[in-house]
């Protein structure tokens, strides 16, 4: 497998959520837990061996079966749109070209999670023409992370488990929500969920983010 340059997170490396989705799909595990051991490289041929992803002899990610959690309660699309107007990443983004949440990415998902009064994050999301399991993993990634990043520190994804219940259709107007359950030292535990146009839950994830 190979991660194209389009699906970047921090400059020169793959977006954690997208890459984890690619790795999980290749593993066949359900629900898959993906632990990133190094920032996933872009444009490099990676292999699946012994429930792990390798770049030659370098361990990129470990795979197992995890718990995706119960997600985060939904909000209305109007609430998500209102929250996104004050997305912190518009003025202060650690990785402004991120495929998922980077305002400077020319062809990203453009999910801009703003912070709700109760500390959760929410964003509207118009589903792109090409939607897949890795797309959903990517959508679940950053909204959870911003519940930690919004505290003023830069975090990157360390581990994520996702459960995809259904894929939306291209053009669907979805809502993505995230929440931090604990921030201790350099680790943040977060949850996220994607809801479809009718309010049906499509996917959930639980993740650990690491401060950099």
Backbone as a printed PyTorch tensor [residue, N CA C, xyz], in Angstrom:
tensor([[[  0.8450,  -1.1880,   0.0000],
         [  0.0000,   0.0000,   0.0000],
         [  0.8810,   1.2370,   0.0000]],

        [[  0.2890,   2.3630,  -0.4460],
         [  1.0480,   3.6060,  -0.5730],
         [  0.1200,   4.7650,  -0.2300]],

        [[  0.5970,   5.7230,   0.5430],
         [ -0.1860,   6.8910,   0.9290],
         [  0.1850,   8.0450,  -0.0050]],

        [[ -0.7250,   8.4540,  -0.9010],
         [ -0.4200,   9.5690,  -1.8070],
         [ -0.2220,  10.8750,  -1.0430]],

        [[  0.5080,  11.7880,  -1.6430],
         [  0.8640,  13.0530,  -0.9960],
         [ -0.3590,  13.8730,  -0.6100]],

        [[ -1.4700,  13.6930,  -1.3160],
         [ -2.6840,  14.4670,  -1.0120],
         [ -3.1360,  14.2710,   0.4440]],

        [[ -2.9050,  13.0610,   0.9750],
         [ -3.4580,  12.7080,   2.2800],
         [ -2.4690,  12.9890,   3.4080]],

        [[ -1.9780,  14.2030,   3.4360],
         [ -0.9660,  14.5690,   4.4280],
         [ -1.6080,  15.0860,   5.7070]],

        [[ -0.8400,  14.9920,   6.7800],
         [ -1.1880,  15.6290,   8.0430],
         [ -0.1580,  16.7080,   8.2880]],

        [[  0.7320,  16.5270,   9.2830],
         [  1.8850,  17.4210,   9.3920],
         [  2.7000,  17.3640,   8.0990]],

        [[  3.3700,  18.4290,   7.7500],
         [  4.0830,  18.4820,   6.4660],
         [  4.9920,  17.2780,   6.2440]],

        [[  4.8350,  16.6680,   5.0660],
         [  5.7040,  15.5630,   4.6730],
         [  5.3150,  14.2140,   5.2160]],

        [[  4.2410,  14.1250,   6.0040],
         [  3.8090,  12.8500,   6.5690],
         [  2.3050,  12.6830,   6.3650]],

        [[  1.8440,  11.4380,   6.4950],
         [  0.4490,  11.1370,   6.2380],
         [ -0.4730,  11.6020,   7.3540]],

        [[ -1.7070,  11.9590,   6.9880],
         [ -2.7190,  12.2440,   7.9960],
         [ -2.9840,  10.9790,   8.7900]],

        [[ -2.9510,  11.0980,  10.1250],
         [ -3.0570,   9.9120,  10.9670],
         [ -4.3410,   9.1410,  10.7570]],

        [[ -5.4690,   9.8480,  10.6720],
         [ -6.7420,   9.1710,  10.5160],
         [ -6.8680,   8.4580,   9.1930]],

        [[ -6.4870,   9.1380,   8.1100],
         [ -6.5650,   8.5070,   6.7890],
         [ -5.6740,   7.2670,   6.7380]],

        [[ -4.4400,   7.4150,   7.1890],
         [ -3.5010,   6.2880,   7.1480],
         [ -4.0030,   5.1360,   8.0080]],

        [[ -4.5070,   5.4450,   9.2010],
         [ -5.0330,   4.3900,  10.0660],
         [ -6.1740,   3.6510,   9.3910]],

        [[ -7.0230,   4.3860,   8.6550],
         [ -8.1090,   3.7320,   7.9350],
         [ -7.6180,   2.8110,   6.8450]],

        [[ -6.5850,   3.2380,   6.1260],
         [ -5.9850,   2.3800,   5.0910],
         [ -5.3980,   1.1190,   5.7280]],

        [[ -4.6870,   1.3010,   6.8410],
         [ -4.0610,   0.1710,   7.5140],
         [ -5.1250,  -0.7820,   8.0750]],

        [[ -6.1760,  -0.2190,   8.6700],
         [ -7.2390,  -1.0450,   9.2410],
         [ -7.9420,  -1.8440,   8.1620]],

        [[ -8.2270,  -1.2090,   7.0360],
         [ -8.9090,  -1.9030,   5.9430],
         [ -8.0560,  -3.0490,   5.4190]],

        [[ -6.7540,  -2.8260,   5.3310],
         [ -5.8610,  -3.8810,   4.8540],
         [ -5.7980,  -5.0500,   5.8290]],

        [[ -5.9080,  -4.7510,   7.1250],
         [ -5.7840,  -5.8040,   8.1410],
         [ -7.0130,  -6.6930,   8.2170]],

        [[ -8.1890,  -6.1460,   7.8950],
         [ -9.4300,  -6.9010,   8.0230],
         [ -9.9440,  -7.0060,   9.4430]],

        [[ -9.2790,  -6.3990,  10.4150],
         [ -9.7130,  -6.4540,  11.8110],
         [-10.9150,  -5.5460,  12.0310]],

        [[-11.8260,  -5.9670,  12.9070],
         [-13.0320,  -5.1890,  13.2030],
         [-13.3760,  -5.2850,  14.6900]],

        [[-13.4810,  -4.1560,  15.4040],
         [-12.9730,  -2.8340,  15.0200],
         [-11.4640,  -2.7920,  15.2180]],

        [[-10.7860,  -2.2460,  14.2660],
         [ -9.3260,  -2.2300,  14.2980],
         [ -8.8130,  -1.0980,  15.1800]],

        [[ -7.7950,  -1.4080,  15.9650],
         [ -7.0520,  -0.4080,  16.7300],
         [ -5.7080,  -0.2290,  16.0430]],

        [[ -5.4020,   1.0030,  15.6790],
         [ -4.1550,   1.3090,  14.9710],
         [ -3.3050,   2.2120,  15.8560]],

        [[ -2.0980,   1.7580,  16.1560],
         [ -1.1510,   2.5510,  16.9280],
         [ -0.0230,   2.9830,  16.0030]],

        [[  0.1080,   4.2870,  15.8150],
         [  1.1540,   4.8140,  14.9410],
         [  2.4670,   4.8610,  15.6990]],

        [[  3.4640,   4.1900,  15.1680],
         [  4.7860,   4.1470,  15.8060],
         [  5.7110,   5.2520,  15.3230]],

        [[  5.5290,   5.6750,  14.0700],
         [  6.2410,   6.8200,  13.5050],
         [  5.2380,   7.5760,  12.6410]],

        [[  5.5040,   8.8370,  12.3140],
         [  4.6270,   9.5230,  11.3650],
         [  4.5850,   8.7430,  10.0400]],

        [[  3.4100,   8.4000,   9.5400],
         [  3.3480,   7.5840,   8.3160],
         [  3.9980,   8.3000,   7.1380]],

        [[  4.8790,   7.6240,   6.4290],
         [  5.5450,   8.2600,   5.2870],
         [  4.6200,   8.3320,   4.0710]],

        [[  4.8250,   9.3520,   3.2630],
         [  4.0540,   9.5350,   2.0340],
         [  4.8270,   8.9860,   0.8360]],

        [[  4.0880,   8.4430,  -0.1230],
         [  4.6870,   8.0270,  -1.3810],
         [  5.6680,   6.8870,  -1.2790]],

        [[  5.5440,   6.0700,  -0.2350],
         [  6.4610,   4.9520,   0.0060],
         [  5.6510,   3.6580,   0.0240]],

        [[  6.1730,   2.6100,  -0.5650],
         [  5.4920,   1.3220,  -0.5560],
         [  5.5710,   0.6990,   0.8330]],

        [[  4.4110,   0.4820,   1.4500],
         [  4.3240,  -0.0940,   2.7910],
         [  3.7550,  -1.4990,   2.7050]],

        [[  4.1110,  -2.3430,   3.6660],
         [  3.6440,  -3.7290,   3.6380],
         [  2.9940,  -4.0960,   4.9710]],

        [[  2.0400,  -5.0330,   4.9050],
         [  1.3740,  -5.5720,   6.0840],
         [  2.0010,  -6.9110,   6.4160]],

        [[  2.6100,  -7.0140,   7.6090],
         [  3.2180,  -8.2720,   8.0610],
         [  2.9590,  -8.4230,   9.5460]],

        [[  2.4810,  -9.6010,   9.9390],
         [  2.3160,  -9.9210,  11.3710],
         [  1.4960,  -8.8450,  12.0920]],

        [[  0.3610,  -8.4600,  11.4810],
         [ -0.5260,  -7.4540,  12.0630],
         [  0.2190,  -6.1530,  12.3830]],

        [[  1.0490,  -5.7420,  11.4630],
         [  1.7650,  -4.4770,  11.5930],
         [  2.0530,  -3.9370,  10.1920]],

        [[  2.2820,  -2.6390,  10.1090],
         [  2.6140,  -1.9770,   8.8490],
         [  4.0960,  -1.6180,   8.8850]],

        [[  4.7830,  -1.9610,   7.8040],
         [  6.2320,  -1.7910,   7.7590],
         [  6.6500,  -0.9710,   6.5410]],

        [[  7.6520,  -0.1450,   6.7330],
         [  8.3880,   0.5100,   5.6590],
         [  9.7560,  -0.1560,   5.6250]],

        [[  9.8710,  -1.2210,   4.8410],
         [ 11.0860,  -2.0270,   4.8910],
         [ 11.2040,  -2.6830,   6.2530]],

        [[ 12.2580,  -2.3410,   6.9890],
         [ 12.4590,  -2.8950,   8.3270],
         [ 11.9960,  -1.9430,   9.4280]],

        [[ 11.3850,  -0.8220,   9.0480],
         [ 10.9290,   0.1740,  10.0190],
         [  9.4520,  -0.0380,  10.3250]],

        [[  9.1180,  -0.1780,  11.6040],
         [  7.7370,  -0.3590,  12.0290],
         [  7.0130,   0.9870,  11.9640]],

        [[  5.9490,   1.0240,  11.1700],
         [  5.1560,   2.2450,  11.0120],
         [  3.9510,   2.2440,  11.9480]],

        [[  3.2560,   1.0990,  12.0410],
         [  2.0400,   1.0310,  12.8550],
         [  1.7920,  -0.3940,  13.3140]],

        [[  1.2370,  -0.5300,  14.5140],
         [  0.8210,  -1.8240,  15.0490],
         [ -0.6940,  -1.9130,  14.9700]],

        [[ -1.2040,  -3.1250,  14.7370],
         [ -2.6290,  -3.3320,  14.5450],
         [ -3.1650,  -4.3480,  15.5390]],

        [[ -4.3810,  -4.1340,  15.9960],
         [ -5.0400,  -5.0710,  16.8870],
         [ -6.5320,  -4.8160,  16.8670]],

        [[ -7.2440,  -5.4640,  17.7480],
         [ -8.6800,  -5.2240,  17.8990],
         [ -8.8760,  -4.3320,  19.1170]],

        [[ -9.6330,  -3.2520,  18.9560],
         [ -9.8110,  -2.2980,  20.0420],
         [-11.2690,  -2.0150,  20.3280]],

        [[-11.5140,  -0.9780,  21.1040],
         [-12.8540,  -0.5410,  21.4810],
         [-13.0440,   0.8770,  20.9400]],

        [[-14.0590,   1.0520,  20.1070],
         [-14.2770,   2.3490,  19.4730],
         [-15.1000,   3.2910,  20.3300]],

        [[-15.6270,   2.8100,  21.4460],
         [-16.4090,   3.6640,  22.3220],
         [-17.8080,   3.9040,  21.8030]],

        [[-18.5130,   4.7750,  22.4830],
         [-19.9060,   5.0590,  22.1210],
         [-20.0610,   6.3830,  21.4010]],

        [[-18.9500,   7.0180,  21.0430],
         [-19.0130,   8.2530,  20.2840],
         [-19.2980,   9.4570,  21.1540]],

        [[-19.8740,  10.4790,  20.5280],
         [-20.1750,  11.7580,  21.1660],
         [-21.6010,  12.1280,  20.7760]],

        [[-22.4060,  12.6390,  21.7080],
         [-23.7850,  13.0070,  21.3600],
         [-23.8260,  14.0060,  20.2110]],

        [[-24.8650,  13.9190,  19.3790],
         [-24.9340,  14.7920,  18.2020],
         [-25.3750,  16.2060,  18.5340]],

        [[-25.1610,  17.0920,  17.5870],
         [-25.7330,  18.4340,  17.6140],
         [-26.3940,  18.6540,  16.2580]],

        [[-27.2180,  19.6840,  16.1690],
         [-27.8690,  19.9920,  14.8970],
         [-26.8450,  20.5490,  13.9160]],

        [[-27.2010,  20.4780,  12.6410],
         [-26.2840,  21.0330,  11.6430],
         [-26.1300,  22.5380,  11.8570]],

        [[-27.2070,  23.2120,  12.2450],
         [-27.1190,  24.6620,  12.4830],
         [-26.1210,  24.9600,  13.5910]],

        [[-26.1140,  24.1540,  14.6590],
         [-25.1560,  24.3450,  15.7440],
         [-23.7350,  24.0960,  15.2580]],

        [[-23.5700,  23.0700,  14.4120],
         [-22.2410,  22.7570,  13.8890],
         [-21.7290,  23.8800,  12.9870]],

        [[-22.6070,  24.4080,  12.1450],
         [-22.2230,  25.5150,  11.2710],
         [-21.8080,  26.7270,  12.1020]],

        [[-22.5580,  27.0170,  13.1420],
         [-22.2430,  28.1590,  14.0040],
         [-20.9040,  27.9550,  14.7180]],

        [[-20.6670,  26.7300,  15.2130],
         [-19.4010,  26.4430,  15.8960],
         [-18.2180,  26.5890,  14.9530]],

        [[-18.3870,  26.1260,  13.7130],
         [-17.2790,  26.1440,  12.7510],
         [-16.8390,  27.5590,  12.4030]],

        [[-17.7200,  28.5330,  12.5730],
         [-17.3390,  29.9190,  12.2620],
         [-16.1950,  30.3960,  13.1470]],

        [[-16.0970,  29.8170,  14.3530],
         [-15.0220,  30.2200,  15.2710],
         [-13.9620,  29.1320,  15.4050]],

        [[-13.7890,  28.3580,  14.3530],
         [-12.7560,  27.3120,  14.3410],
         [-11.3920,  27.9080,  14.6810]],

        [[-10.7330,  27.4280,  15.7540],
         [ -9.4440,  28.0170,  16.1360],
         [ -8.3830,  27.9150,  15.0560]],

        [[ -8.4850,  26.9000,  14.2000],
         [ -7.4830,  26.6820,  13.1690],
         [ -7.4620,  27.7240,  12.0790]],

        [[ -8.4930,  28.5730,  12.0060],
         [ -8.4620,  29.6470,  11.0150],
         [ -7.3790,  30.6680,  11.3400]],

        [[ -7.0800,  30.8420,  12.6120],
         [ -6.1020,  31.8550,  13.0170],
         [ -4.8240,  31.2780,  13.6030]],

        [[ -4.8940,  30.0440,  14.1160],
         [ -3.7240,  29.4370,  14.7500],
         [ -3.8010,  27.9270,  14.5590]],

        [[ -3.1690,  27.4240,  13.5070],
         [ -3.2240,  25.9950,  13.1800],
         [ -1.8080,  25.4280,  13.1680]],

        [[ -1.5500,  24.3400,  13.9350],
         [ -0.1970,  23.7890,  13.9370],
         [  0.1990,  23.1750,  12.5970]],

        [[ -0.8070,  22.7100,  11.8110],
         [ -0.5270,  22.0720,  10.5250],
         [ -1.5790,  22.5330,   9.5130]],

        [[ -1.4710,  23.7580,   9.0020],
         [ -2.5540,  24.3600,   8.2170],
         [ -2.8320,  23.6940,   6.8720]],

        [[ -1.9620,  22.7760,   6.4270],
         [ -2.2400,  22.0690,   5.1740],
         [ -2.7510,  20.6480,   5.4190]],

        [[ -3.1900,  20.3400,   6.6470],
         [ -3.7180,  19.0100,   6.9580],
         [ -4.8700,  18.6590,   6.0170]],

        [[ -4.8870,  17.4320,   5.5220],
         [ -5.9180,  16.9720,   4.5940],
         [ -7.3210,  17.1000,   5.1770]],

        [[ -7.4770,  16.8790,   6.4650],
         [ -8.8090,  16.8850,   7.0730],
         [ -9.2460,  18.2850,   7.4780]],

        [[ -8.4200,  18.9680,   8.2720],
         [ -8.8680,  20.2030,   8.9210],
         [ -8.0350,  21.4200,   8.5500]],

        [[ -7.1670,  21.2970,   7.5580],
         [ -6.2980,  22.4060,   7.1950],
         [ -6.9790,  23.3940,   6.2600]],

        [[ -7.1150,  24.6520,   6.6680],
         [ -7.7320,  25.6370,   5.7740],
         [ -6.8990,  25.9320,   4.5400]],

        [[ -5.6010,  25.5580,   4.5500],
         [ -4.7350,  25.8330,   3.4100],
         [ -4.5490,  24.6240,   2.4960]],

        [[ -5.2460,  23.5070,   2.7800],
         [ -5.1470,  22.3480,   1.8820],
         [ -6.0390,  22.5980,   0.6700]],

        [[ -5.4860,  22.4910,  -0.5460],
         [ -6.2820,  22.8300,  -1.7280],
         [ -7.3730,  21.8150,  -2.0610]],

        [[ -7.2710,  20.6020,  -1.5410],
         [ -8.2180,  19.5500,  -1.9270],
         [ -8.4770,  18.6180,  -0.7510]],

        [[ -8.7410,  19.1990,   0.4270],
         [ -8.9550,  18.3920,   1.6200],
         [-10.4280,  18.2210,   1.9470]],

        [[-10.6990,  17.6250,   3.1030],
         [-12.0750,  17.3990,   3.5320],
         [-12.7270,  18.6640,   4.0660]],

        [[-11.9210,  19.6360,   4.4960],
         [-12.4210,  20.9340,   4.9600],
         [-13.4230,  20.7650,   6.1030]],

        [[-13.0070,  19.9990,   7.1010],
         [-13.7630,  19.8400,   8.3370],
         [-13.1300,  20.7700,   9.3660]],

        [[-13.8720,  21.7950,   9.7700],
         [-13.3350,  22.8470,  10.6290],
         [-14.0910,  22.8510,  11.9640]],

        [[-13.6510,  22.0410,  12.9340],
         [-14.4040,  21.8940,  14.1780],
         [-14.2070,  23.0610,  15.1500]],

        [[-15.2880,  23.7630,  15.4100],
         [-15.2690,  24.8080,  16.4250],
         [-15.6620,  24.2390,  17.7770]],

        [[-15.3970,  24.9970,  18.8150],
         [-15.6400,  24.5290,  20.1800],
         [-17.0060,  25.0070,  20.6640]],

        [[-17.8130,  24.0600,  21.1470],
         [-19.1180,  24.3630,  21.7130],
         [-18.9660,  24.8410,  23.1570]],

        [[-19.9890,  25.4650,  23.7260],
         [-19.8930,  25.9480,  25.1160],
         [-19.5420,  24.8620,  26.1210]],

        [[-19.9310,  23.6030,  25.8550],
         [-19.6370,  22.5280,  26.8070],
         [-18.2820,  21.8660,  26.5710]],

        [[-17.4810,  22.3960,  25.6350],
         [-16.1450,  21.8660,  25.3810],
         [-16.0700,  20.8710,  24.2500]],

        [[-17.2070,  20.3600,  23.8010],
         [-17.1940,  19.4930,  22.6260],
         [-16.8400,  20.3060,  21.3850]],

        [[-16.4380,  19.6270,  20.3300],
         [-16.2240,  20.2850,  19.0440],
         [-17.2980,  19.8170,  18.0770]],

        [[-17.5800,  20.6470,  17.0910],
         [-18.5750,  20.2840,  16.0860],
         [-18.2500,  20.9800,  14.7760]],

        [[-18.5420,  20.2870,  13.6830],
         [-18.3110,  20.8560,  12.3580],
         [-19.2830,  20.2450,  11.3620]],

        [[-19.7610,  21.0340,  10.4110],
         [-20.4790,  20.4530,   9.2800],
         [-19.4860,  19.8280,   8.3160]],

        [[-19.9390,  18.8430,   7.5650],
         [-19.0600,  18.1870,   6.5920],
         [-19.8650,  17.7970,   5.3690]],

        [[-19.4820,  18.3470,   4.2300],
         [-20.0690,  17.9320,   2.9620],
         [-19.2260,  16.8000,   2.4020]],

        [[-19.8330,  15.6240,   2.2710],
         [-19.0970,  14.4110,   1.8840],
         [-18.5970,  14.5360,   0.4430]],

        [[-17.3310,  14.2270,   0.1990],
         [-16.7680,  14.3680,  -1.1510],
         [-17.2940,  13.2960,  -2.1060]],

        [[-16.9640,  13.4770,  -3.3810],
         [-17.4280,  12.5250,  -4.4000],
         [-16.8880,  11.1200,  -4.1520]],

        [[-15.6680,  11.0500,  -3.6670],
         [-15.0640,   9.7490,  -3.3590],
         [-15.0980,   9.5440,  -1.8510]],

        [[-15.8750,   8.5720,  -1.3950],
         [-15.9780,   8.3050,   0.0320],
         [-15.7200,   6.8220,   0.2750]],

        [[-14.9310,   6.5360,   1.3120],
         [-14.5040,   5.1690,   1.5950],
         [-14.3100,   5.0420,   3.0980]],

        [[-13.9440,   3.8530,   3.5490],
         [-13.6460,   3.6900,   4.9760],
         [-12.5100,   4.6130,   5.4210]],

        [[-11.3920,   4.7050,   4.6820],
         [-10.3530,   5.6510,   5.1050],
         [-10.8530,   7.0920,   5.1820]],

        [[-11.7920,   7.4800,   4.2970],
         [-12.3610,   8.8190,   4.3820],
         [-13.0370,   9.0230,   5.7320]],

        [[-13.7790,   8.0070,   6.1830],
         [-14.4850,   8.1130,   7.4560],
         [-13.5110,   8.1560,   8.6310]],

        [[-12.4600,   7.3310,   8.5740],
         [-11.4410,   7.3840,   9.6240],
         [-10.8300,   8.7870,   9.6860]],

        [[-10.5840,   9.3850,   8.5280],
         [-10.0170,  10.7320,   8.4950],
         [-10.9850,  11.7390,   9.1040]],

        [[-12.2710,  11.6220,   8.7480],
         [-13.2730,  12.5520,   9.2800],
         [-13.3970,  12.4380,  10.7930]],

        [[-13.2050,  11.2420,  11.3290],
         [-13.2850,  11.0310,  12.7730],
         [-12.0470,  11.5280,  13.5150]],

        [[-10.9620,  11.7280,  12.7940],
         [ -9.6690,  11.9940,  13.4120],
         [ -9.5830,  13.3890,  14.0340]],

        [[ -9.5460,  14.4130,  13.2150],
         [ -9.2280,  15.7510,  13.7040],
         [-10.2830,  16.3720,  14.6210]],

        [[-11.5870,  16.1640,  14.4180],
         [-12.5500,  16.7670,  15.3510],
         [-12.3490,  16.3270,  16.7990]],

        [[-11.9360,  15.0800,  17.0120],
         [-11.5830,  14.6650,  18.3630],
         [-10.3150,  15.3440,  18.8270]],

        [[ -9.3260,  15.4030,  17.9460],
         [ -8.0580,  16.0150,  18.3020],
         [ -8.1750,  17.4860,  18.6600]],

        [[ -9.0780,  18.2110,  17.9820],
         [ -9.2090,  19.6370,  18.2640],
         [ -9.7910,  19.9090,  19.6410]],

        [[-10.4490,  18.9310,  20.2400],
         [-10.8960,  19.1040,  21.6240],
         [ -9.7030,  19.2330,  22.5590]],

        [[ -8.5550,  18.6870,  22.1380],
         [ -7.3120,  18.8420,  22.8900],
         [ -6.4850,  20.0150,  22.3730]],

        [[ -6.3750,  20.1500,  21.0470],
         [ -5.5560,  21.2140,  20.4620],
         [ -6.0710,  22.5910,  20.8720]],

        [[ -7.3900,  22.7050,  21.0190],
         [ -7.9860,  24.0030,  21.3690],
         [ -7.5510,  24.5080,  22.7360]],

        [[ -6.9120,  23.6410,  23.5370],
         [ -6.3900,  24.0890,  24.8360],
         [ -5.1090,  24.8980,  24.6740]],

        [[ -4.5670,  24.9350,  23.4560],
         [ -3.4020,  25.7670,  23.2000],
         [ -2.1200,  25.0080,  22.9390]],

        [[ -2.1780,  23.6620,  22.9320],
         [ -0.9910,  22.8570,  22.6570],
         [ -1.1850,  22.0970,  21.3520]],

        [[ -0.0950,  21.8140,  20.6610],
         [ -0.1540,  21.0150,  19.4430],
         [ -0.1220,  19.5310,  19.8040]],

        [[ -1.0690,  18.7840,  19.2560],
         [ -1.1340,  17.3400,  19.4740],
         [ -1.1330,  16.6340,  18.1270]],

        [[ -0.6580,  15.3810,  18.1140],
         [ -0.7570,  14.5260,  16.9320],
         [ -1.3560,  13.1850,  17.3500]],

        [[ -1.9490,  12.5060,  16.4030],
         [ -2.5890,  11.2360,  16.6880],
         [ -1.5640,  10.1670,  17.0520]],

        [[ -1.8600,   9.4220,  18.1270],
         [ -1.0050,   8.3060,  18.5100],
         [ -1.6660,   6.9570,  18.2890]],

        [[ -2.9670,   6.8810,  18.6360],
         [ -3.6950,   5.6130,  18.5140],
         [ -5.1640,   5.9200,  18.2460]],

        [[ -5.7950,   5.1070,  17.4170],
         [ -7.2100,   5.3060,  17.1310],
         [ -7.8730,   3.9630,  16.8310]],

        [[ -9.0850,   3.8000,  17.3560],
         [ -9.9520,   2.6730,  17.0220],
         [-11.2460,   3.2470,  16.4880]],

        [[-11.6820,   2.7860,  15.3310],
         [-12.9030,   3.3010,  14.7180],
         [-13.8400,   2.1690,  14.3510]],

        [[-15.1130,   2.4670,  14.3970],
         [-16.1540,   1.5370,  13.9510],
         [-17.0230,   2.2670,  12.9360]],

        [[-17.0070,   1.7880,  11.6990],
         [-17.7780,   2.4080,  10.6190],
         [-19.0640,   1.6070,  10.4440]],

        [[-20.1820,   2.2220,  10.7780],
         [-21.4670,   1.5390,  10.6960],
         [-22.0800,   1.6580,   9.3060]],

        [[-21.8680,   2.7710,   8.6320],
         [-22.3900,   2.9800,   7.2770],
         [-21.6150,   4.1160,   6.6350]],

        [[-21.5020,   4.0640,   5.3070],
         [-20.8690,   5.1540,   4.5690],
         [-21.9380,   6.1280,   4.0960]],

        [[-21.6770,   7.4250,   4.2080],
         [-22.6030,   8.3930,   3.6300],
         [-22.4900,   8.4000,   2.1150]],

        [[-23.4000,   9.0880,   1.4770],
         [-23.3530,   9.2370,   0.0260],
         [-22.6380,  10.5290,  -0.3410]],

        [[-22.0010,  10.5760,  -1.5180],
         [-21.3750,  11.8260,  -1.9490],
         [-22.3760,  12.9760,  -1.9130]],

        [[-21.9370,  14.0940,  -1.3850],
         [-22.7860,  15.2670,  -1.2910],
         [-23.6210,  15.3550,  -0.0390]],

        [[-23.6660,  14.2920,   0.7680],
         [-24.4320,  14.3390,   2.0110],
         [-23.8990,  15.4350,   2.9310]],

        [[-24.8110,  16.0890,   3.6200],
         [-24.4480,  17.1230,   4.5920],
         [-24.4350,  16.4860,   5.9780]],

        [[-23.2520,  16.1300,   6.4440],
         [-23.0920,  15.4330,   7.7210],
         [-22.6350,  16.3960,   8.8140]],

        [[-22.6140,  15.8890,  10.0320],
         [-22.0850,  16.6200,  11.1830],
         [-21.0780,  15.7250,  11.8860]],

        [[-19.9340,  16.2930,  12.2380],
         [-18.8980,  15.5690,  12.9710],
         [-18.7020,  16.2360,  14.3220]],

        [[-18.6520,  15.4310,  15.3820],
         [-18.4830,  15.9700,  16.7280],
         [-17.3300,  15.2640,  17.4300]],

        [[-16.6990,  15.9540,  18.3540],
         [-15.5930,  15.3830,  19.1170],
         [-15.6440,  15.8510,  20.5560]],

        [[-14.9480,  15.1260,  21.4270],
         [-14.8750,  15.5040,  22.8380],
         [-13.6530,  14.8720,  23.4670]],

        [[-13.0550,  15.5850,  24.3990],
         [-11.9370,  15.0450,  25.1770],
         [-12.4710,  14.5040,  26.4920]],

        [[-12.1350,  13.2440,  26.7950],
         [-12.5570,  12.6670,  28.0700],
         [-11.5020,  12.8720,  29.1520]],

        [[-10.2280,  13.0170,  28.7450],
         [ -9.1550,  13.2460,  29.7210],
         [ -7.9400,  13.8280,  29.0140]],

        [[ -7.3270,  14.8250,  29.6220],
         [ -6.0450,  15.3500,  29.1730],
         [ -5.1120,  15.3310,  30.3730]],

        [[ -4.0830,  14.4800,  30.3060],
         [ -3.1630,  14.3050,  31.4280],
         [ -1.7410,  14.2690,  30.8930]],

        [[ -0.9210,  15.2110,  31.3260],
         [  0.4470,  15.2670,  30.8210],
         [  0.4420,  15.5070,  29.3230]],

        [[  1.1260,  14.6380,  28.6020],
         [  1.2100,  14.7910,  27.1450],
         [  0.1300,  14.0060,  26.4080]],

        [[ -0.7360,  13.2860,  27.1290],
         [ -1.7340,  12.4430,  26.4760],
         [ -3.1380,  13.0300,  26.6100]],

        [[ -3.8870,  12.9400,  25.5210],
         [ -5.2930,  13.3250,  25.5250],
         [ -6.1170,  12.1540,  24.9980]],

        [[ -7.1520,  11.7660,  25.7390],
         [ -8.0810,  10.7310,  25.3030],
         [ -9.3190,  11.4170,  24.7430]],

        [[ -9.6680,  11.0910,  23.5090],
         [-10.7690,  11.7880,  22.8400],
         [-11.6970,  10.7880,  22.1550]],

        [[-12.9300,  11.2350,  21.9440],
         [-13.9210,  10.4640,  21.1920],
         [-14.4690,  11.3350,  20.0760]],

        [[-15.0380,  10.6900,  19.0620],
         [-15.6310,  11.4400,  17.9600],
         [-16.7120,  10.5970,  17.3060]],

        [[-17.5600,  11.2550,  16.5270],
         [-18.6380,  10.5610,  15.8210],
         [-19.0330,  11.3600,  14.5900]],

        [[-19.5060,  10.6320,  13.5830],
         [-20.0560,  11.2360,  12.3680],
         [-21.5400,  10.8990,  12.3030]],

        [[-22.3620,  11.9160,  12.0610],
         [-23.8070,  11.7380,  11.9300],
         [-24.2500,  12.1330,  10.5250]],

        [[-25.1760,  11.3510,   9.9720],
         [-25.6770,  11.6040,   8.6370],
         [-26.7100,  12.7060,   8.5870]],

        [[-27.2010,  13.0400,   7.3750],
         [-28.1540,  14.1450,   7.2100],
         [-29.4280,  13.9800,   8.0310]],

        [[-29.8570,  12.7420,   8.2660],
         [-31.0590,  12.5030,   9.0470],
         [-30.8120,  12.3440,  10.5280]],

        [[-29.5760,  12.5570,  10.9600],
         [-29.2350,  12.4120,  12.3680],
         [-28.8200,  11.0190,  12.7730]],

        [[-28.7560,  10.0900,  11.8060],
         [-28.3280,   8.7330,  12.1120],
         [-26.8190,   8.6760,  12.2900]],

        [[-26.3730,   7.9050,  13.2770],
         [-24.9440,   7.7970,  13.5470],
         [-24.3040,   6.8640,  12.5280]],

        [[-23.2430,   7.3360,  11.8850],
         [-22.5780,   6.5650,  10.8370],
         [-21.2770,   5.9220,  11.3070]],

        [[-20.5780,   6.5570,  12.2440],
         [-19.2670,   6.0610,  12.6530],
         [-18.8710,   6.6860,  13.9780]],

        [[-18.0530,   5.9360,  14.7290],
         [-17.5300,   6.4270,  16.0100],
         [-16.0530,   6.0640,  16.1000]],

        [[-15.3340,   6.7850,  16.9480],
         [-13.9180,   6.4860,  17.1640],
         [-13.5000,   6.9080,  18.5550]],

        [[-12.4890,   6.2390,  19.0490],
         [-11.8210,   6.6070,  20.3030],
         [-10.3390,   6.6740,  20.0090]],

        [[ -9.6790,   7.7180,  20.4840],
         [ -8.2870,   7.9340,  20.1030],
         [ -7.4710,   8.4990,  21.2520]],

        [[ -6.1620,   8.3220,  21.1350],
         [ -5.1910,   8.9490,  22.0250],
         [ -4.3240,   9.8810,  21.1970]],

        [[ -4.2420,  11.1130,  21.6060],
         [ -3.3940,  12.1020,  20.9530],
         [ -2.2280,  12.4370,  21.8860]],

        [[ -1.0940,  12.7620,  21.2810],
         [  0.1370,  13.0270,  22.0310],
         [  0.5980,  14.4660,  21.7410]],

        [[  0.8750,  15.2230,  22.7990],
         [  1.3830,  16.5720,  22.6320],
         [  2.7960,  16.5670,  22.0700]],

        [[  3.0810,  17.4960,  21.1770],
         [  4.4120,  17.5710,  20.5470],
         [  5.1170,  18.8560,  20.9960]]])
